[in-house]
Amino acid sequence: MHNYHFGRGRARWAPYLLLLPGFFFYVLIMLGPSLATAVYSFTDASGIQGSQLNWIGFENYREFLFMGQASIDNYGALWRTLVFSFFVTTIQFSLGLFLALLVNQRLIGVNIFRTIFFMPVILGAVIQGLIWSLFLYPLGGPLATMLAPFGIRSEFLGGQPSVAIAWVIFVQIWANLGVTMMIFIAGLQTIPNDLYESARIDGASGWQAFRHVTWPLLTPSVNTNLLLNIIGSLQAWQLFLVLIGYRNGTQVLGYLIFAQGFGQTSGSVTSAFRQGYAASASIVLFFIVLAIGLPVQYFLQQREKRVLG
């Protein structure tokens, strides 16, 4: 019989007592609010102090998914969310891998470039958005000034919805590319140099070494980055708030939830707070993330078993 590391009697409770603080904060910060959101989604909660709270069942879900023009707009927001997630994930993943391969070389000053590429991550969404709002300001902003001599004029973030969303995609990638890059760098540094030397001795080209050595052994980093990019982009909304506001044709589900919950609409008109409705929308988004994330995770796990055994 194996010896129990924490002894006998009361000492057997030691690991559970050590886990209690972490479990308490998990319930307080994560699980508790999530359960409260699920409960509030069945009410007409407004979030206004003193207002009456009524149980209305699935009415919020019915309104969000099936009632009139609002539900059509919600499906439009869902489509934009999926398009946004697709472009952010594919471009950020590819660029992150390319930069990681680039700055993983043993070159002079490479650490400076790692810092430069990672720096936007530490700024926060508000600062990131304000920087690009000023840079893209169409009336005298730096980019507008640079393009003016060539006769090029654009509204940038204030132009057509598709153009505005394209700029948000660009800023989202710029803001989070450093995380993707660093995860890939961590994976690259776990690959033994002996494998590359053996590949060179066998006459493998750079592409062949990448295909048969680097790419398979980067599988854990690939899995992590894909899941983080997909889930993060599906839930993104802060940059939409800072960069373009609540405009028709530009809303994504995450921002729609915020706008409904805190009474923000287009222009100077402010709607009543509908936190019960926003809670139901957030539950819908949760299941969308789950429906996309679980199959992707399963596929990646199966691939990892095939590649790494």
Secondary structure by P-SEA (a helix, b strand, c coil): ccccccccccccaaaaaaaaaaaaaaaaccaaaaaaaaaaccccccccccbbbbbbcaaaaaaaccccaaaaaaaaaaaaaaaaaaaaaaaaaaaaaaaaaaacccccaaaaaaaaaaccccccaaaaaaaaaaaacccccaaaaaacccccccccccccaaaaaaaaaaaaaaacaaaaaaaaaaaaaaccaaaaaaaaaacccaaaaaaccccccaaaaaaaaaaaaaaaaaaccaaaaaccccccccccaaaaaaaaaaccccccccccccaaaaaaaaaaaaaaaaaaaaaaaaaaaaaaaaacc
